[in-house]
Amino acid sequence: ADAINGTLIADDAINSEHYTDASIDTAHIGDNQVTAAKATGVGNLVKIGTVATDNSNVSALTIDNCFSSTYDSYRIVGYHNLTTGGAHQYFRWRTGGASGSSYTTANYMWINHGYYLLTNNNAGTYINKNGAQDTGRLASDVKSDGNSAYLNFDLIVSDPTTSTMSRAMVTGTSTVRQNTDYRFTAHHVGITNDADVNATGFQLTVSTGNISYGRVTVYGLVHA
């Protein structure tokens, strides 16, 4: 039988109606032909936004307008340093959408609980907490040493817009080099509020000084 070649097919004549579902295998997809835009929503994590600084002092790393009714859970991953040794890391909600403002009402409840390790292999339990503060916290007593000492974190945020549950919660882990004895500390992080915040974004900042190195990304988490 005669073969069908390109001269017998009109431009743009074959559309999705003429493909059988699941009939195109990877051998027939050229390298670099599927763009990031076409892959949006594939898998369970959808990137929403990133903020970063590289050897430039900023007072905070902020992502506004990232929480909405599209998702009820989010993942926040990242790292940053502090320019002042012994300062604390703060996690705050943002409200008000694209031109958000930091939520600083003293109804945050937070816990950092884990273990520390010294270079001589001594170790011990670590816990820090507050039941009524104007910020949450991912780490305390952070060592300042350029880009060598910093905190790293991986967080899951549930329903920050409080569309289903009336209180948002944050759970996850963080690791940090602390100012005291230059110890390495790894702990579980828990943050909530004793109020309905209805957050539209979040901010990572510090108790004193600045952030000079860091990168934070937020993803929407697809449950279905």
Solvent accessible surface area in square Angstrom, and as a share of the most:
residue,aa,sasa,rsa
1,A,157,1.22
2,D,142,0.74
3,A,84,0.65
4,I,132,0.67
5,N,80,0.41
6,G,62,0.60
7,T,122,0.71
8,L,125,0.62
9,I,67,0.34
10,A,70,0.54
11,D,136,0.70
12,D,146,0.76
13,A,50,0.39
14,I,89,0.45
15,N,77,0.39
16,S,93,0.60
17,E,144,0.64
18,H,124,0.56
19,Y,112,0.43
20,T,103,0.60
21,D,134,0.69
22,A,115,0.89
23,S,60,0.39
24,I,92,0.47
25,D,72,0.37
26,T,119,0.69
27,A,89,0.69
28,H,145,0.65
29,I,76,0.38
30,G,42,0.40
31,D,127,0.66
32,N,149,0.76
33,Q,119,0.53
34,V,92,0.53
35,T,74,0.43
36,A,90,0.70
37,A,81,0.62
38,K,163,0.69
39,A,40,0.31
40,T,97,0.56
41,G,45,0.44
42,V,113,0.65
43,G,51,0.49
44,N,83,0.42
45,L,66,0.33
46,V,21,0.12
47,K,126,0.53
48,I,63,0.32
49,G,17,0.16
50,T,52,0.30
51,V,36,0.21
52,A,48,0.37
53,T,15,0.09
54,D,115,0.60
55,N,109,0.56
56,S,62,0.40
57,N,97,0.50
58,V,48,0.28
59,S,78,0.50
60,A,24,0.18
61,L,3,0.01
62,T,40,0.23
63,I,17,0.09
64,D,40,0.20
65,N,91,0.47
66,C,7,0.04
67,F,5,0.02
68,S,51,0.33
69,S,108,0.70
70,T,98,0.57
71,Y,42,0.16
72,D,64,0.33
73,S,11,0.07
74,Y,0,0.00
75,R,79,0.29
76,I,0,0.00
77,V,42,0.24
78,G,10,0.09
79,Y,87,0.33
80,H,0,0.00
81,N,3,0.01
82,L,1,0.00
83,T,52,0.30
84,T,52,0.30
85,G,38,0.37
86,G,24,0.23
87,A,3,0.02
88,H,57,0.25
89,Q,0,0.00
90,Y,33,0.12
91,F,0,0.00
92,R,36,0.13
93,W,0,0.00
94,R,34,0.12
95,T,36,0.21
96,G,61,0.58
97,G,14,0.14
98,A,81,0.63
99,S,104,0.67
100,G,12,0.11
101,S,67,0.43
102,S,37,0.24
103,Y,41,0.16
104,T,69,0.40
105,T,73,0.42
106,A,61,0.47
107,N,21,0.11
108,Y,0,0.00
109,M,86,0.38
110,W,6,0.02
111,I,86,0.44
112,N,0,0.00
113,H,90,0.40
114,G,10,0.09
115,Y,144,0.55
116,Y,52,0.20
117,L,79,0.39
118,L,38,0.19
119,T,135,0.79
120,N,98,0.50
121,N,120,0.62
122,N,85,0.43
123,A,67,0.52
124,G,18,0.18
125,T,83,0.48
126,Y,23,0.09
127,I,93,0.47
128,N,43,0.22
129,K,128,0.54
130,N,56,0.29
131,G,48,0.46
132,A,71,0.55
133,Q,38,0.17
134,D,53,0.27
135,T,0,0.00
136,G,0,0.00
137,R,19,0.07
138,L,0,0.00
139,A,0,0.00
140,S,2,0.01
141,D,30,0.16
142,V,0,0.00
143,K,55,0.23
144,S,35,0.23
145,D,65,0.34
146,G,45,0.43
147,N,97,0.50
148,S,69,0.45
149,A,0,0.00
150,Y,92,0.35
151,L,0,0.00
152,N,74,0.38
153,F,5,0.02
154,D,47,0.25
155,L,0,0.00
156,I,61,0.31
157,V,0,0.00
158,S,44,0.28
159,D,5,0.03
160,P,1,0.01
161,T,24,0.14
162,T,20,0.12
163,S,82,0.53
164,T,105,0.61
165,M,119,0.53
166,S,68,0.44
167,R,96,0.35
168,A,5,0.04
169,M,116,0.52
170,V,3,0.02
171,T,67,0.39
172,G,13,0.13
173,T,78,0.46
174,S,2,0.02
175,T,43,0.25
176,V,1,0.00
177,R,62,0.23
178,Q,0,0.00
179,N,63,0.33
180,T,61,0.35
181,D,103,0.54
182,Y,77,0.29
183,R,39,0.14
184,F,86,0.36
185,T,0,0.00
186,A,46,0.35
187,H,8,0.03
188,H,90,0.40
189,V,0,0.00
190,G,18,0.18
191,I,5,0.02
192,T,27,0.16
193,N,4,0.02
194,D,99,0.51
195,A,26,0.20
196,D,81,0.42
197,V,14,0.08
198,N,83,0.42
199,A,0,0.00
200,T,28,0.16
201,G,0,0.00
202,F,1,0.00
203,Q,23,0.10
204,L,0,0.00
205,T,16,0.09
206,V,15,0.08
207,S,46,0.30
208,T,68,0.40
209,G,36,0.35
210,N,47,0.24
211,I,0,0.00
212,S,12,0.08
213,Y,51,0.19
214,G,3,0.03
215,R,119,0.43
216,V,0,0.00
217,T,14,0.08
218,V,0,0.00
219,Y,55,0.21
220,G,0,0.00
221,L,40,0.20
222,V,45,0.26
223,H,129,0.58
224,A,124,0.96
